[in-house]
Amino acid sequence: MKKFLSLCLLTLALVIAIASCSPNTNTTSSGDIIVASKDFTEQDILGELLAQQIEATTNLKVARRPRLGGSFVCHSAITAGKIDAYIEYTGTAFTGILKQQVVNDPKIVYAKLKQAYAQQFNLEVMPSLGFENTFAMTIRGEDARRYNLQTLSEATKYTPQWRGGFGYEFLEREDGFAGLAKTYNLRFAKPPQIMDLGLIYRALIQKQVDMVAGNSTDGQIARLGLVVLKDDKQYFPPYEATPIVRKDILEKYPQLKKAIAQLAGKISADEMRQLNYLVEGELQDIKDVVREFRKSKGL
């Protein structure tokens, strides 16, 4: 019943999110291009980066759709033509959207994803921004030191006494919890708690849970003294950040492809982690952070 209710809520959120994407209901501004982002800080930054890059290098105006939702919401919105572009992660799209088995070679994943998205959805998978953001199985630093834990395999000795807290997508995805639990024989004291991604680190610090699935580029990990356990069995596929754009909009505005392509390879994982920290740790304005980053890269 709990899973059924969760699915109902997800479906309702999906319908509401897509419906709210009508160009006439844009709460920020109207524009030639609608750029969306998922519902966490890194995506706020990347969505703004994409928007600023387009506006600075073309004569096009961008309507921003921040915090639209998770991968499935954004994918449904872009295939429905309600948005024109957003940043996705290759492993997420490959396993979550295409429902393919995990492949660990990033070049193979990218090539297959690019071909499938073009054929099935008429979407262009642009070159990677230069960094990977993988799932980060994270625990408190004090626990890592107490039990001398560095890897997921080592942690499984203690997880039967622990509680897990994960986002809905991680619990449902092909590359999520079910496969991870099977690979590592991972067990918890009770079924993992479904949590909002914005609350997982707070819950971990407050000892409401003992392990969460964060993101490897999260700025809060180092700031809060948390430890990411190594995926020593290489369960997770590559998650390279890459722009997804509707082919129709690229044909309508040829200058758009060149503008977005200039972002290829421009962000390292360390740089993304620092950008996340500036927003979350120092509470700097996202527009200012992105503007300064673009300037530093000569964009």
Backbone as numpy.savetxt, mean C-alpha at the origin, in Angstrom:
# Nx Ny Nz CAx CAy CAz Cx Cy Cz
-20.36 -16.03 11.03 -21.19 -14.82 11.03 -20.32 -13.56 11.03
-19.22 -13.59 11.84 -18.33 -12.44 11.90 -17.71 -12.15 10.54
-17.30 -13.23 9.84 -16.70 -13.05 8.52 -17.74 -12.53 7.54
-18.99 -13.04 7.65 -20.06 -12.60 6.77 -20.33 -11.11 6.96
-20.38 -10.67 8.22 -20.62 -9.27 8.50 -19.48 -8.40 7.98
-18.25 -8.90 8.11 -17.09 -8.15 7.60 -17.18 -7.98 6.10
-17.59 -9.05 5.41 -17.73 -8.98 3.96 -18.81 -7.99 3.57
-19.92 -7.98 4.33 -21.01 -7.04 4.05 -20.53 -5.60 4.21
-19.77 -5.36 5.28 -19.25 -4.02 5.52 -18.28 -3.59 4.43
-17.42 -4.53 3.99 -16.48 -4.22 2.92 -17.21 -3.89 1.63
-18.25 -4.66 1.32 -19.02 -4.42 0.11 -19.69 -3.05 0.15
-20.28 -2.72 1.32 -20.92 -1.42 1.47 -19.90 -0.29 1.30
-18.72 -0.45 1.91 -17.67 0.57 1.79 -17.24 0.72 0.35
-17.16 -0.40 -0.36 -16.76 -0.39 -1.77 -17.77 0.40 -2.61
-19.05 0.13 -2.39 -20.10 0.82 -3.14 -20.07 2.32 -2.87
-19.96 2.67 -1.58 -19.94 4.08 -1.20 -18.71 4.79 -1.79
-17.55 4.12 -1.70 -16.31 4.74 -2.18 -16.35 4.98 -3.68
-16.84 4.00 -4.44 -16.90 4.16 -5.88 -17.93 5.23 -6.26
-19.05 5.21 -5.58 -20.08 6.20 -5.87 -19.57 7.62 -5.60
-18.74 7.75 -4.57 -18.24 9.08 -4.20 -17.18 9.59 -5.16
-16.78 8.76 -6.12 -15.73 9.16 -7.05 -16.24 9.92 -8.25
-17.53 10.17 -8.33 -18.06 10.94 -9.45 -17.38 12.29 -9.52
-16.91 12.73 -10.71 -16.21 13.99 -10.83 -17.00 15.17 -10.27
-18.33 15.08 -10.26 -19.14 16.18 -9.79 -19.17 16.31 -8.28
-18.66 15.28 -7.58 -18.70 15.30 -6.12 -17.31 15.45 -5.52
-16.33 15.88 -6.31 -14.97 16.04 -5.81 -14.92 17.10 -4.72
-14.44 16.73 -3.55 -14.41 17.66 -2.44 -13.20 18.57 -2.46
-12.21 18.27 -3.31 -11.01 19.11 -3.34 -11.08 20.09 -4.51
-11.20 19.60 -5.71 -11.30 20.45 -6.90 -11.64 19.57 -8.08
-12.13 20.21 -9.13 -12.36 19.46 -10.36 -11.06 19.45 -11.14
-10.91 18.52 -12.06 -9.67 18.47 -12.82 -9.79 17.61 -14.04
-8.73 17.63 -14.86 -8.68 16.80 -16.06 -8.37 15.36 -15.70
-7.55 15.18 -14.64 -7.11 13.86 -14.20 -7.53 13.66 -12.75
-8.05 12.48 -12.44 -8.41 12.17 -11.06 -7.40 11.16 -10.51
-6.62 11.59 -9.53 -5.60 10.76 -8.89 -6.09 10.36 -7.50
-6.11 9.07 -7.24 -6.57 8.57 -5.94 -5.41 7.97 -5.16
-5.65 7.71 -3.90 -4.67 7.02 -3.06 -5.39 6.15 -2.06
-4.67 5.16 -1.55 -5.24 4.27 -0.54 -5.28 4.98 0.82
-5.68 4.22 1.83 -5.98 4.85 3.11 -4.88 4.72 4.16
-3.64 5.12 3.79 -2.58 5.22 4.79 -1.57 6.27 4.35
-0.71 6.69 5.27 0.14 7.87 5.07 1.00 7.80 3.81
1.67 6.67 3.61 2.52 6.56 2.42 1.75 6.84 1.14
0.53 6.33 1.08 -0.28 6.56 -0.10 -0.71 8.02 -0.22
-0.93 8.68 0.90 -1.22 10.12 0.87 -0.07 10.85 0.17
1.15 10.47 0.55 2.35 11.12 0.00 2.51 10.80 -1.48
2.35 9.53 -1.85 2.54 9.13 -3.24 1.46 9.70 -4.16
0.24 9.77 -3.65 -0.83 10.38 -4.44 -0.55 11.84 -4.70
-0.08 12.54 -3.68 0.25 13.95 -3.84 1.47 14.13 -4.76
2.44 13.22 -4.67 3.60 13.26 -5.57 3.16 13.13 -7.02
2.29 12.17 -7.27 1.79 11.96 -8.63 1.04 13.20 -9.11
0.21 13.77 -8.26 -0.58 14.95 -8.63 0.31 16.16 -8.91
1.27 16.41 -8.01 2.17 17.55 -8.21 3.02 17.39 -9.46
3.49 16.17 -9.71 4.30 15.91 -10.90 3.52 16.21 -12.17
2.28 15.77 -12.22 1.45 16.01 -13.40 1.19 17.50 -13.58
0.83 18.19 -12.51 0.51 19.61 -12.62 1.73 20.47 -12.95
2.91 20.04 -12.47 4.13 20.82 -12.68 4.72 20.65 -14.08
4.42 19.52 -14.72 5.07 19.23 -16.00 4.11 19.18 -17.19
2.83 19.40 -16.92 1.84 19.45 -18.01 0.90 20.62 -17.75
-0.01 20.84 -18.67 -1.02 21.89 -18.48 -2.32 21.32 -17.90
-2.23 20.12 -17.34 -3.41 19.43 -16.83 -3.65 19.76 -15.35
-4.91 19.80 -14.97 -5.29 20.03 -13.59 -5.71 18.70 -12.96
-5.25 18.46 -11.74 -5.50 17.18 -11.08 -6.52 17.32 -9.96
-7.51 16.45 -9.96 -8.44 16.32 -8.84 -7.93 15.20 -7.95
-7.75 15.48 -6.68 -7.19 14.51 -5.75 -8.29 13.74 -5.01
-8.10 12.43 -4.88 -9.01 11.57 -4.13 -8.24 10.82 -3.05
-7.80 11.50 -2.00 -7.04 10.81 -0.94 -7.91 9.88 -0.11
-7.25 8.87 0.46 -7.92 7.94 1.38 -9.17 7.30 0.77
-9.07 6.93 -0.49 -10.23 6.32 -1.15 -10.59 4.98 -0.54
-9.59 4.18 -0.17 -9.84 2.86 0.39 -8.68 1.94 0.12
-8.89 0.64 0.27 -7.85 -0.34 0.05 -7.67 -0.67 -1.43
-6.87 -1.70 -1.69 -6.55 -2.08 -3.07 -7.79 -2.41 -3.89
-8.71 -3.17 -3.30 -9.88 -3.61 -4.05 -10.79 -2.43 -4.39
-10.90 -1.47 -3.48 -11.71 -0.29 -3.74 -11.10 0.54 -4.86
-9.79 0.78 -4.78 -9.11 1.58 -5.81 -9.15 0.89 -7.17
-8.96 -0.43 -7.17 -8.99 -1.16 -8.43 -10.39 -1.09 -9.05
-11.41 -1.27 -8.24 -12.78 -1.20 -8.75 -13.09 0.19 -9.29
-12.58 1.22 -8.61 -12.83 2.59 -9.04 -12.14 2.90 -10.37
-10.90 2.43 -10.54 -10.18 2.75 -11.77 -10.72 1.95 -12.96
-11.13 0.71 -12.73 -11.69 -0.08 -13.83 -13.09 0.43 -14.21
-13.76 1.09 -13.26 -15.07 1.67 -13.55 -14.95 3.06 -14.18
-13.71 3.56 -14.30 -13.49 4.87 -14.90 -13.80 6.03 -13.96
-13.90 5.75 -12.66 -14.20 6.80 -11.69 -12.95 7.55 -11.25
-11.80 6.91 -11.36 -10.52 7.57 -11.14 -9.62 7.22 -12.32
-8.51 7.97 -12.46 -7.64 7.76 -13.62 -6.29 7.15 -13.26
-5.85 7.32 -12.03 -4.53 6.81 -11.67 -4.40 6.68 -10.16
-3.57 5.73 -9.74 -3.19 5.60 -8.33 -1.92 4.76 -8.28
-1.28 4.73 -7.12 -0.06 3.94 -6.94 -0.42 2.60 -6.31
0.01 1.52 -6.96 -0.24 0.18 -6.46 1.10 -0.51 -6.21
1.06 -1.63 -5.53 2.25 -2.43 -5.25 2.13 -3.73 -6.04
3.19 -4.08 -6.76 3.11 -5.17 -7.73 2.63 -6.49 -7.15
3.18 -6.88 -5.99 2.77 -8.14 -5.38 1.31 -8.14 -4.96
0.83 -6.99 -4.51 -0.58 -6.84 -4.14 -1.47 -7.05 -5.35
-1.14 -6.39 -6.44 -1.94 -6.52 -7.66 -1.88 -7.94 -8.22
-0.70 -8.54 -8.18 -0.50 -9.86 -8.78 -1.26 -10.94 -8.03
-1.16 -10.92 -6.71 -1.82 -11.97 -5.91 -3.23 -11.59 -5.49
-3.43 -10.31 -5.14 -4.73 -9.89 -4.64 -5.77 -9.63 -5.72
-5.35 -8.94 -6.79 -6.29 -8.60 -7.86 -6.36 -9.72 -8.91
-5.21 -10.18 -9.36 -5.17 -11.22 -10.40 -5.34 -12.63 -9.83
-5.23 -12.76 -8.50 -5.39 -14.06 -7.83 -4.37 -15.10 -8.31
-3.15 -14.65 -8.55 -2.08 -15.54 -8.99 -1.29 -16.05 -7.78
-0.65 -17.20 -7.97 0.21 -17.74 -6.93 1.45 -16.85 -6.77
1.99 -16.85 -5.58 3.14 -16.00 -5.28 4.34 -16.35 -6.16
4.94 -15.31 -6.74 6.18 -15.43 -7.51 7.18 -14.46 -6.88
8.40 -14.92 -6.62 9.36 -14.10 -5.90 10.26 -13.24 -6.79
10.28 -13.52 -8.09 11.11 -12.73 -9.00 10.38 -11.45 -9.39
10.91 -10.26 -9.01 10.21 -9.00 -9.29 10.04 -8.70 -10.78
11.00 -9.13 -11.61 10.89 -8.88 -13.05 9.77 -9.69 -13.68
9.64 -10.93 -13.24 8.57 -11.79 -13.76 7.21 -11.25 -13.31
7.11 -10.87 -12.04 5.85 -10.32 -11.52 5.45 -9.07 -12.31
6.41 -8.18 -12.53 6.10 -6.93 -13.25 5.65 -7.21 -14.68
6.37 -8.09 -15.38 6.04 -8.39 -16.77 4.66 -9.03 -16.90
4.36 -9.98 -16.03 3.05 -10.64 -16.07 1.94 -9.67 -15.70
2.22 -8.82 -14.72 1.22 -7.85 -14.28 0.92 -6.84 -15.39
1.95 -6.36 -16.02 1.79 -5.37 -17.10 0.94 -5.94 -18.24
1.24 -7.17 -18.62 0.50 -7.81 -19.70 -0.96 -8.06 -19.31
-1.18 -8.59 -18.13 -2.54 -8.92 -17.69 -3.39 -7.68 -17.50
-2.83 -6.63 -16.92 -3.60 -5.40 -16.69 -3.99 -4.74 -18.02
-3.10 -4.83 -18.99 -3.41 -4.25 -20.30 -4.53 -5.04 -20.99
-4.44 -6.34 -20.93 -5.41 -7.19 -21.63 -6.76 -7.25 -20.92
-6.74 -7.39 -19.62 -7.99 -7.58 -18.87 -8.69 -6.28 -18.48
-7.91 -5.23 -18.19 -8.52 -4.03 -17.63 -8.25 -2.76 -18.44
-7.46 -2.85 -19.50 -7.07 -1.68 -20.29 -6.36 -0.65 -19.40
-5.49 -1.15 -18.53 -4.73 -0.30 -17.63 -3.24 -0.40 -17.95
-2.55 0.71 -17.79 -1.10 0.77 -18.01 -0.38 0.65 -16.67
0.52 -0.32 -16.57 1.37 -0.45 -15.40 2.68 0.25 -15.71
2.90 1.39 -15.08 4.07 2.21 -15.36 5.30 1.66 -14.62
6.49 2.12 -14.96 7.71 1.67 -14.27 7.68 1.99 -12.78
8.36 1.18 -11.99 8.39 1.33 -10.54 8.98 2.68 -10.13
8.50 3.19 -9.00 9.04 4.43 -8.45 10.43 4.23 -7.86
10.82 2.96 -7.66 12.18 2.68 -7.22 12.31 1.98 -5.89
11.20 1.78 -5.20 11.29 1.12 -3.90 10.22 0.04 -3.76
10.47 -0.84 -2.80 9.53 -1.90 -2.49 9.00 -1.69 -1.07
7.71 -1.89 -0.89 7.11 -1.79 0.44 6.42 -3.11 0.73
7.12 -3.97 1.43 6.59 -5.29 1.72 5.88 -5.32 3.07
5.13 -6.36 3.31 4.53 -6.53 4.63 5.64 -6.68 5.66
5.45 -6.05 6.80 6.44 -6.12 7.87 5.78 -6.70 9.11
6.12 -7.95 9.43 5.58 -8.58 10.63 6.35 -8.01 11.81
5.66 -7.19 12.58 6.31 -6.31 13.54 5.91 -6.65 14.98
6.91 -6.60 15.87 6.67 -6.84 17.30 7.33 -5.72 18.10
7.05 -5.68 19.38 7.68 -4.68 20.25 9.17 -4.99 20.41
9.97 -3.94 20.48 11.41 -4.12 20.65 11.75 -4.88 21.91
11.00 -4.64 22.98 11.27 -5.32 24.25 11.08 -6.83 24.14
10.08 -7.25 23.34 9.86 -8.69 23.14 10.96 -9.30 22.29
11.40 -8.56 21.27 12.47 -9.06 20.41 13.75 -9.28 21.22
14.01 -8.36 22.14 15.22 -8.48 22.97 15.06 -9.57 24.03
13.88 -9.64 24.63 13.65 -10.62 25.68 13.83 -12.05 25.17
13.29 -12.31 23.97 13.33 -13.67 23.43 14.41 -13.86 22.35
15.19 -12.80 22.12 16.25 -12.85 21.11 15.69 -13.26 19.75
14.71 -12.51 19.28 14.01 -12.83 18.03 14.47 -11.94 16.89
14.77 -12.58 15.76 15.12 -11.84 14.56 14.29 -12.27 13.36
13.79 -13.50 13.38 13.07 -14.05 12.23 11.66 -14.52 12.62
10.83 -14.68 11.62 9.49 -15.20 11.84 9.53 -16.64 12.35
10.47 -17.41 11.84 10.59 -18.81 12.28 10.87 -18.88 13.77
11.71 -17.99 14.27 12.03 -17.98 15.69 10.82 -17.56 16.54
10.01 -16.65 15.99 8.87 -16.12 16.73 7.75 -17.14 16.92
7.66 -18.12 16.02 6.54 -19.07 16.10 6.55 -19.89 17.39
7.67 -19.92 18.07 7.74 -20.64 19.35 6.89 -19.93 20.42
6.72 -18.59 20.24 6.05 -17.79 21.26 4.64 -17.32 20.85
4.35 -17.34 19.56 3.05 -16.81 19.10 1.82 -17.52 19.67
1.89 -18.81 20.06 0.69 -19.41 20.67 0.23 -18.70 21.95
1.09 -17.88 22.54 0.70 -17.10 23.71 0.45 -15.63 23.35
0.58 -15.30 22.07 0.45 -13.92 21.61 -0.89 -13.69 20.93
-1.17 -12.40 20.72 -2.35 -11.99 19.95 -1.90 -11.24 18.70
-2.55 -11.51 17.60 -2.22 -10.84 16.35 -3.26 -9.79 16.00
-2.81 -8.70 15.35 -3.71 -7.65 14.89 -3.38 -7.28 13.45
-4.32 -7.53 12.52 -4.05 -7.32 11.10 -5.20 -6.57 10.41
-4.87 -5.91 9.30 -5.88 -5.26 8.50 -6.74 -6.30 7.78
-7.93 -5.89 7.37 -8.87 -6.81 6.73 -8.25 -7.45 5.48
-7.60 -6.64 4.65 -7.02 -7.16 3.40 -6.01 -8.25 3.68
-5.17 -8.04 4.70 -4.13 -9.02 5.00 -4.73 -10.35 5.41
-5.86 -10.31 6.08 -6.52 -11.54 6.50 -7.21 -12.26 5.35
-7.53 -11.53 4.28 -8.30 -12.11 3.19 -7.48 -12.41 1.93
-6.35 -11.75 1.76 -5.60 -11.84 0.51 -4.90 -13.18 0.32
-4.62 -13.49 -0.96 -3.89 -14.71 -1.31 -2.48 -14.70 -0.71
-1.89 -13.51 -0.63 -0.53 -13.39 -0.10 -0.55 -12.93 1.36
-1.68 -13.16 2.05 -1.84 -12.65 3.40 -1.65 -13.68 4.49
-2.49 -13.57 5.52 -2.26 -14.33 6.74 -2.38 -15.84 6.57
-3.37 -16.30 5.82 -3.59 -17.75 5.70 -2.34 -18.46 5.16
-1.77 -17.92 4.10 -0.57 -18.52 3.53 0.63 -18.37 4.43
0.73 -17.24 5.10 1.84 -17.01 6.02 1.77 -18.01 7.17
0.56 -18.19 7.73 0.39 -19.13 8.84 0.75 -20.55 8.42
0.39 -20.91 7.20 0.70 -22.26 6.72 2.20 -22.44 6.50
2.83 -21.43 5.92 4.26 -21.50 5.64 5.09 -21.62 6.92
4.71 -20.87 7.94 5.49 -20.84 9.18 4.87 -21.65 10.32
3.73 -22.28 10.07 2.98 -22.95 11.14 2.73 -21.96 12.28
2.24 -20.79 11.87 2.04 -19.67 12.79 0.68 -19.79 13.48
0.68 -19.78 14.81 -0.55 -19.91 15.59 -0.58 -18.83 16.67
-1.80 -18.33 16.94 -1.97 -17.33 17.99 -2.91 -17.87 19.07
-2.94 -17.17 20.20 -3.78 -17.59 21.31 -5.26 -17.58 20.95
-5.64 -16.67 20.04 -7.01 -16.58 19.55 -6.96 -16.04 18.13
-8.05 -16.16 17.36 -8.04 -15.66 15.98 -7.59 -14.20 15.93
-6.76 -13.83 14.94 -6.26 -12.45 14.86 -7.39 -11.43 14.81
-7.13 -10.29 15.42 -8.11 -9.21 15.47 -8.03 -8.38 14.19
-9.19 -8.07 13.60 -9.24 -7.20 12.43 -9.10 -5.76 12.90
-8.12 -5.03 12.34 -7.83 -3.68 12.82 -7.68 -2.69 11.69
-8.00 -1.45 11.96 -7.71 -0.35 11.04 -6.20 -0.18 10.99
-5.66 0.00 9.78 -4.21 0.11 9.64 -3.64 1.30 10.39
-4.44 2.32 10.59 -3.96 3.50 11.31 -3.83 3.28 12.80
-4.32 2.14 13.30 -4.32 1.89 14.74 -3.40 0.76 15.18
-2.78 0.07 14.22 -2.05 -1.15 14.58 -0.85 -0.89 15.48
-0.11 0.19 15.23 1.08 0.44 16.06 0.70 0.90 17.46
-0.36 1.69 17.56 -0.84 2.11 18.87 -1.27 0.89 19.69
-1.99 -0.03 19.02 -2.44 -1.25 19.70 -1.25 -2.09 20.15
-0.20 -2.12 19.31 0.99 -2.90 19.65 1.71 -2.30 20.85
1.90 -0.99 20.84 2.58 -0.30 21.94 1.79 -0.42 23.24
0.46 -0.36 23.14 -0.39 -0.44 24.33 -0.64 -1.89 24.77
0.00 -2.84 24.07 -0.05 -4.27 24.40 -1.46 -4.87 24.29
-2.24 -4.29 23.38 -3.54 -4.89 23.06 -3.33 -6.10 22.14
-2.26 -6.03 21.33 -1.84 -7.14 20.48 -0.33 -7.26 20.60
0.21 -8.38 20.06 1.64 -8.63 20.22 2.40 -8.71 18.90
1.67 -8.83 17.79 2.29 -8.84 16.47 1.30 -8.21 15.49
1.81 -7.34 14.61 0.97 -6.71 13.59 1.64 -6.84 12.23
0.85 -6.68 11.20 1.38 -6.67 9.83 1.39 -5.22 9.35
2.55 -4.58 9.47 2.70 -3.21 9.00 3.32 -3.18 7.62
3.94 -2.06 7.30 4.63 -1.91 6.02 6.10 -1.59 6.27
6.96 -2.15 5.45 8.40 -2.03 5.69 8.91 -0.59 5.61
8.17 0.30 4.96 8.61 1.69 4.85 7.92 2.61 5.84
7.19 2.05 6.79 6.52 2.87 7.79 7.53 3.65 8.62
7.30 4.95 8.75 8.20 5.79 9.52 8.12 5.54 11.01
7.00 4.98 11.47 6.81 4.80 12.92 7.59 3.62 13.49
8.03 2.70 12.66 8.70 1.50 13.16 9.94 1.86 13.98
10.82 2.66 13.38 12.04 3.06 14.10 11.71 4.03 15.22
10.77 4.94 14.98 10.43 5.97 15.97 9.90 5.36 17.26
9.15 4.26 17.14 8.54 3.63 18.30 9.37 2.48 18.86
10.55 2.25 18.28 11.42 1.19 18.78 10.90 -0.20 18.52
10.19 -0.37 17.40 9.63 -1.67 17.05 10.63 -2.47 16.22
10.38 -3.77 16.10 11.29 -4.65 15.36 10.51 -5.41 14.30
11.03 -5.40 13.08 10.45 -6.17 11.98 11.14 -7.52 11.91
10.36 -8.59 11.98 10.92 -9.94 11.91 11.21 -10.30 10.45
12.37 -10.87 10.22 12.78 -11.24 8.87 11.91 -12.38 8.33
11.46 -12.22 7.09 10.71 -13.26 6.39 11.72 -14.28 5.86
12.23 -15.12 6.76 13.36 -15.99 6.43 13.00 -17.11 5.46
11.70 -17.37 5.25 11.30 -18.39 4.27 10.83 -17.76 2.96
11.02 -16.43 2.87 10.69 -15.68 1.64 9.26 -15.97 1.16
8.33 -15.82 2.09 6.93 -16.06 1.76 6.35 -14.93 0.90
6.66 -13.69 1.24 6.03 -12.56 0.56 6.63 -12.31 -0.83
5.80 -11.97 -1.80 6.28 -11.63 -3.15 6.86 -10.21 -3.14
7.45 -9.75 -4.26 7.94 -8.37 -4.33 6.77 -7.40 -4.37
6.94 -6.27 -3.71 5.89 -5.24 -3.68 6.48 -3.90 -4.13
6.74 -3.78 -5.41 7.30 -2.54 -5.93 6.18 -1.53 -6.17
6.41 -0.30 -5.70 5.41 0.75 -5.88 5.42 1.23 -7.33
4.25 1.18 -7.96 4.19 1.53 -9.38 2.87 2.22 -9.72
2.91 3.23 -10.56 1.67 3.92 -10.94 0.82 3.04 -11.87
-0.48 3.01 -11.62 -1.45 2.36 -12.48 -2.30 3.46 -13.11
-2.39 3.46 -14.45 -3.08 4.55 -15.14 -4.00 3.97 -16.21
-5.16 4.57 -16.38 -6.07 4.13 -17.43 -5.48 4.45 -18.80
-5.47 3.48 -19.70 -4.93 3.69 -21.04 -5.73 4.75 -21.80
-7.03 4.80 -21.55 -7.86 5.80 -22.22 -7.40 7.22 -21.92
-7.02 7.45 -20.66 -6.61 8.80 -20.28 -5.22 9.12 -20.83
-4.37 8.09 -20.99 -3.05 8.30 -21.58 -3.16 8.64 -23.06
-4.15 8.05 -23.72 -4.39 8.36 -25.13 -4.99 9.75 -25.29
-5.82 10.13 -24.35 -6.45 11.45 -24.41 -5.44 12.56 -24.15
-4.53 12.31 -23.21 -3.51 13.29 -22.85 -2.13 12.66 -23.00
-1.55 12.68 -24.20 -0.25 12.02 -24.45 0.88 12.52 -23.54
0.81 13.76 -23.10 1.86 14.33 -22.25 1.88 13.69 -20.86
0.83 13.02 -20.51 0.70 12.44 -19.18 1.71 11.32 -18.95
1.90 10.48 -19.94 2.79 9.33 -19.78 4.22 9.76 -19.52
4.68 10.77 -20.24 6.04 11.27 -20.04 6.20 11.87 -18.64
5.19 12.59 -18.19 5.25 13.23 -16.88 5.39 12.19 -15.77
4.59 11.15 -15.83 4.62 10.11 -14.80 5.90 9.28 -14.89
6.36 9.02 -16.13 7.57 8.22 -16.32 8.80 8.86 -15.70
8.78 10.18 -15.53 9.92 10.88 -14.92 10.10 10.51 -13.45
9.10 9.91 -12.86 9.19 9.50 -11.45 9.85 8.13 -11.29
10.06 7.42 -12.38 10.61 6.06 -12.32 11.96 6.04 -11.62
12.10 5.17 -10.62 13.37 5.00 -9.92 13.79 6.16 -9.05
12.90 7.08 -8.76 13.28 8.30 -8.04 13.23 8.17 -6.51
12.62 7.11 -5.99 12.48 7.00 -4.54 13.08 5.67 -4.04
13.99 5.76 -3.10 14.52 4.54 -2.46 13.65 4.21 -1.25
13.82 3.01 -0.71 13.06 2.62 0.47 13.40 3.52 1.66
14.66 3.87 1.81 15.07 4.76 2.91 14.44 6.14 2.76
14.40 6.63 1.52 13.79 7.94 1.28 12.30 7.91 1.56
11.64 6.81 1.19 10.20 6.70 1.46 9.95 6.64 2.95
10.81 5.93 3.66 10.68 5.84 5.11 10.83 7.21 5.75
11.76 8.01 5.22 11.98 9.35 5.75 10.80 10.26 5.46
10.24 10.15 4.26 9.07 10.96 3.91 7.90 10.61 4.84
7.72 9.33 5.09 6.66 8.90 6.01 6.88 9.47 7.41
8.14 9.48 7.83 8.46 10.01 9.17 8.19 11.51 9.26
8.52 12.24 8.21 8.29 13.70 8.22 6.81 14.02 8.41
5.96 13.19 7.81 4.52 13.42 7.92 3.97 12.90 9.25
4.33 11.67 9.61 3.78 11.06 10.81 4.51 11.46 12.09
5.83 11.55 12.01 6.63 11.84 13.21 6.76 13.32 13.50
6.96 14.13 12.44 7.15 15.56 12.63 5.91 16.37 12.26
4.89 15.68 11.79 3.59 16.30 11.47 3.70 17.42 10.44
4.61 17.24 9.48 4.75 18.23 8.42 3.63 18.06 7.39
3.29 19.16 6.72 2.23 19.13 5.72 2.67 18.30 4.51
1.78 17.43 4.05 2.12 16.52 2.95 2.50 17.27 1.69
1.76 18.31 1.36 2.07 19.07 0.15 3.47 19.67 0.21
3.85 20.18 1.39 5.19 20.77 1.55 6.27 19.69 1.47
6.03 18.54 2.10 7.00 17.45 2.08 7.24 16.99 0.65
6.18 16.82 -0.10 6.30 16.38 -1.50 6.99 17.45 -2.34
6.65 18.70 -2.12 7.25 19.79 -2.89 8.76 19.84 -2.69
9.19 19.69 -1.43 10.62 19.71 -1.14 11.33 18.49 -1.72
10.67 17.34 -1.69 11.26 16.13 -2.24 11.44 16.27 -3.75
10.44 16.77 -4.43 10.54 16.98 -5.88 11.68 17.93 -6.21
11.81 18.95 -5.40 12.88 19.93 -5.63 14.25 19.27 -5.46
14.37 18.42 -4.42 15.65 17.75 -4.16 16.02 16.79 -5.27
15.03 16.30 -6.01 15.26 15.35 -7.12 15.34 16.04 -8.48
15.26 17.35 -8.46 15.34 18.08 -9.72 14.13 17.92 -10.60
12.98 17.64 -9.97 11.76 17.44 -10.73 10.95 18.73 -10.88
